[in-house]
Amino acid sequence: MSKVPSVIDLFAGGGGLSLGFAAAGFIGVAAIDCDQSAVDTLRDNQVISPPVIIKRDIRRFGPKAMARRLENLPKNLRRPSVIAAGPPCQGWSRVGRGKLKSLGRLDPSWSPMRDPRNRLYRSFLGYVSYFKPEACLMENVCGMATYFGRDMAAEISSEIAELGYEVKVAEIEADRLGVPQRRKRLVFVGLRDDLGMRFTFPETPPEDLKPMSRCQTVKDAIKDLPRISAGQSRETIRYRLPESRSAYLRAVRPAWMDGCLTAHIARWHRREDIESFRSMAQGATYLDVPARLRRYRTDIFHDKYRRLVWNEPSPCLTAHLSKDCYSHIHPSQSRTISVREAARLQGFPDWYVIKGSMGDRFRLIGNSVPPLAAYALASRLYMILDGDGKGKSSWRELSNTARGIV
């Protein structure tokens, strides 16, 4: 283990895992995703961009094909230290299952493998089996552990163990790791048996972000952002850093970025929606909207709208933001959150560029592993896998590196 630890990111999406691993000191070797906006995002963020970026369906691009693409890299990068993955979660989520069941497209007696999305984790196992990295990490929804009474998390853990790994599984809470969002996710970490090591999950942010051990709130994340109206579409607007900054704001908005702000764009809303938003107090849901303003059924759309609360973490962001953002209405403005606000709530720094249309960006953000949570997990792995320490980094150092590139 004399080399600087390296990582391949499968189902890379918006790059949340890649960003967290880069901040921890890992060298990104390769990333793969079938989505063009995801690939464009990875390529544009040169501070974390790996030398090999593949736009392919991973089911048709196996580890042998990846190994051939790595042959032109320096020898020490051809075998990654870590295989990391965040496979699509919709097939495992309780909300997704409930919707399919209501439509008659899912029977609890069926095998979960009947849904092709639920088989995607096997591609992760295939890469681990082939490359035999020192460690592997996979993130997904907690619904994996309770699939109609079947504990798929335990079954997947056993499959990883059979490949020769000491496996730990835990439900992590992103708000305990510095993310201003209530987001619980299941994380699998495997350490190769010959290392003789055991992984312990972080319960607080890494040392350089210790000031963020206190629960971060919506106010910490977005209060500084300029006021905008629904439908604001200018990609770049003027912005000045406030004199007093929260620890979270210092993490996502380094001082060298003073001057302008990007992606603070918001959806257009119908007049009726805006009137409904105005009627809602912080924390209110659709059930709190006066009956005269309701346009949807309250029995199945009781949480169609939800206004954020300044002094609390945000509710979980999901890919549904690409459809609408009614689940995340601004705490004090009559609109839903902007792309920049969504990125802040997920833990992406302002210098990180997310490509695509407005819908694409909301989807990539909602699907991402929060970078700060990935950083906490990767930092623990780095301490185990570090060789000579030459690649050691930190969140602040990565942001300073971005200064010369962005």
Sequence and secondary structure as in RCSB ss.txt:
>XXXX:A:sequence
MSKVPSVIDLFAGGGGLSLGFAAAGFIGVAAIDCDQSAVDTLRDNQVISPPVIIKRDIRRFGPKAMARRLENLPK
NLRRPSVIAAGPPCQGWSRVGRGKLKSLGRLDPSWSPMRDPRNRLYRSFLGYVSYFKPEACLMENVCGMATYFGR
DMAAEISSEIAELGYEVKVAEIEADRLGVPQRRKRLVFVGLRDDLGMRFTFPETPPEDLKPMSRCQTVKDAIKDL
PRISAGQSRETIRYRLPESRSAYLRAVRPAWMDGCLTAHIARWHRREDIESFRSMAQGATYLDVPARLRRYRTDI
FHDKYRRLVWNEPSPCLTAHLSKDCYSHIHPSQSRTISVREAARLQGFPDWYVIKGSMGDRFRLIGNSVPPLAAY
ALASRLYMILDGDGKGKSSWRELSNTARGIV
>XXXX:A:secstr
  S  EEEEES TTSHHHHHHHHHT EEEEEEES HHHHHHHHH TTT  SEEEES GGGS HHHHHHHHTTS G
GGSS SEEEE    TTTSHHHHHHHHHTT   TTS GGGSGGGGTHHHHHHHHHHH  SEEEEEE GGGGGBTTB
 HHHHHHHHHHHTTEEEEEEEEEGGGGT SB  EEEEEEEEEGGG       SS  GGGGGG S   HHHHHTTS
    TT   SEEEE   SS  HHHHHHS GGGTEEEE        HHHHHHHHT  TT BGGGS GGG  S TTT
 TTS BB  TTS B    GGGGT  TTSB SSSSSB  HHHHHHHHT  TT    S HHHHHHHHHHS  HHHHH
HHHHHHHHHH SSSTT   HHHHHHHHHTT 
